[in-house]
Amino acid sequence: MPKASEIKKNQAIEINDRVFIVRDIERSVPQGRAGGSIYRMRMYDVVTGGKVDETFKDSDMLNLADLVRRPATLSYVDGEEYVFMDTEDFSSYILNAESISDEVQFINESTQGIQVILVKESPVGLDMPSSVELEITETDPSIKGGSATARTKPATLSTGLTVQVPEHIATGDWIKINVEERKFMSRVDAK
């Protein structure tokens, strides 16, 4: 059983026989208090999809839920449902767009390294790679001679996500994005 201070995003914890996926963690250190940090966790119930905010002391012991991660790729989108195919046994996993709204901005058919999170053999979320490669569909014209460390400009990617990129990057370029920070990392060779 890990302490609250050891819990990371996208881990599954069990509270009162219910399983929750941790989506966001805020750490605070109250002033004038002997003791440790306070962890406020935003979690989603894997069965109902309901949002729950809980606060834990850093020393509180939490139960990790049994979960399985399966490698997958996006197969197709059907309205509000995203269908992923297991890359090992070719089974399908269906996830609602609302339950993976943060991850959808980084997913297209060519995204590699996605893992579907299963709790009791039911898909509940996605574990994303640390970086993804996406195509720029719209940005201001590139400035010839602009250095890689110069000013930035907004660029809209093929998934609808907008990030800041260096001025020398143009529409049609492929770039690597840090998923956690939602920031430009580098330009990649055309696909």
Residue pairs with C-beta under 8 A, 6 or more apart in sequence:
1 61
1 62
1 63
1 64
2 61
2 62
2 64
3 58
3 59
3 60
3 61
3 62
4 39
4 41
4 56
4 57
4 58
4 59
4 60
4 61
4 62
5 36
5 37
5 39
5 58
5 59
7 13
7 22
7 25
7 39
7 41
7 62
8 22
8 25
9 22
9 23
9 24
9 25
10 21
10 22
10 23
10 117
10 125
10 127
11 21
11 22
11 64
12 19
12 20
12 21
12 22
12 46
12 64
12 65
12 66
12 67
12 117
12 119
12 124
13 19
13 20
13 22
13 43
13 62
13 63
13 64
13 65
14 20
14 63
14 64
14 65
15 54
15 62
15 63
18 45
18 47
19 45
19 46
19 47
19 65
19 67
19 119
19 120
19 124
20 43
20 44
20 45
20 46
20 52
20 65
21 43
21 44
21 46
21 117
21 124
21 125
22 41
22 42
22 43
23 42
23 43
23 44
23 102
24 41
24 42
25 39
25 40
25 41
25 42
26 39
26 40
26 41
27 37
27 38
27 39
28 37
28 38
28 40
29 36
29 37
29 38
30 38
35 57
36 57
36 58
36 59
37 57
37 58
38 55
38 56
38 57
38 58
39 55
39 56
39 57
39 58
40 53
40 54
40 55
41 53
41 54
41 55
41 56
42 51
42 52
42 53
43 51
43 52
43 53
43 54
44 50
44 51
44 52
44 99
44 125
45 52
46 119
46 122
46 124
46 125
49 96
49 98
49 99
56 62
65 119
66 119
66 120
67 117
67 118
67 119
67 124
68 117
68 118
68 119
68 121
69 115
69 116
69 117
69 118
69 127
70 86
70 88
70 93
70 115
70 116
70 118
71 86
71 87
71 88
71 113
71 114
71 115
72 84
72 85
72 86
72 87
72 93
72 114
72 115
72 116
73 84
73 85
73 87
73 109
73 111
73 112
73 114
74 82
74 83
74 84
74 107
74 108
74 109
74 111
74 114
75 83
75 84
75 85
75 92
76 83
77 83
80 96
80 97
80 98
81 94
81 95
81 96
81 97
82 94
82 95
82 96
82 97
82 100
82 104
82 107
83 92
83 93
83 94
84 92
84 93
84 94
84 95
84 114
84 116
84 123
84 126
85 91
85 92
85 93
86 92
86 93
86 116
93 116
93 118
93 123
94 123
95 116
95 123
95 125
95 126
97 104
99 124
99 125
100 125
100 126
103 125
103 126
103 128
104 159
105 159
105 160
105 161
106 128
106 132
106 134
106 159
106 161
106 177
106 179
107 114
107 126
107 132
107 159
108 134
108 158
108 159
110 133
110 191
111 129
111 132
111 133
112 129
113 128
113 129
113 132
114 126
114 127
114 128
114 129
115 126
115 127
116 123
116 125
116 126
116 127
117 123
117 124
117 125
117 126
117 127
118 124
128 179
129 179
130 178
130 179
130 180
131 176
131 177
131 178
131 179
131 185
132 176
132 177
132 179
133 174
133 175
133 176
133 177
133 188
133 191
134 157
134 158
134 159
134 161
134 174
134 175
134 177
135 157
135 158
135 172
135 173
135 174
135 191
136 155
136 156
136 157
136 158
136 165
136 169
136 170
136 171
136 172
136 173
136 174
136 175
137 156
137 157
137 158
137 171
138 155
138 156
138 171
139 153
139 154
139 155
139 156
139 165
139 169
139 170
139 171
140 153
140 154
141 170
142 167
142 168
142 169
142 170
143 167
143 168
144 168
145 168
146 166
146 167
146 168
147 166
147 168
148 166
148 168
149 166
150 166
150 167
150 168
151 166
151 167
152 164
152 165
152 166
152 167
152 184
153 164
153 165
153 166
153 167
153 169
154 162
154 163
154 164
154 165
155 162
155 163
155 164
155 165
155 169
155 175
155 184
156 162
157 163
157 175
157 177
161 177
161 182
163 175
163 177
163 182
163 183
163 184
164 183
164 184
165 175
165 184
166 184
169 175
169 184
169 187
172 190
173 187
173 190
174 187
174 188
174 189
174 190
174 191
175 184
175 185
175 186
175 187
175 188
176 184
176 185
176 186
176 187
176 188
177 183
177 184
177 185
178 184
178 185
